């Protein structure tokens, strides 16, 4: 999802709705701007690792984590984005 797509979606919602993200195990946590960070990711990093892929891992990985390891970052699309933390 891009910022534009998010804005378009949010513009169709009641502006008085609260925004939450899932808690680590249970419940929900408020989304606040102090919990948003700019990142770069290797898109679909975990798609190549189908065997043994843990269900709790996301599809993408932080670029800085990948480039410090044995993986070849050139085979992944690197994208800038933001992440909402709990």
C-alpha positions, 0 to 999 in steps of 0.5 A: 500500500502506498501513502496515496492509497492509504490517504484515499482509503482513509478519506472514505472513513469516519474521521472520528474513528480511532486507529489501533494496531494489534498488541504483541499477543492480545489486545490493541494499542493506539497508533501514534506518530511517535511510533512511526519510522521510515525504513527500507525493505527487501520486498518478498524476502521471505517468499524465497524461503518457503521451506521452513518459513515461520508463519509469524514472519512478514513477507519483507525484511529490513534492508539493513538486516539483509545487507549485513547477512549472507543474502544477496540484496541485489535480487530483491526490490528495495523499497522505502516505506514507513512502519507503524510500531506498537 
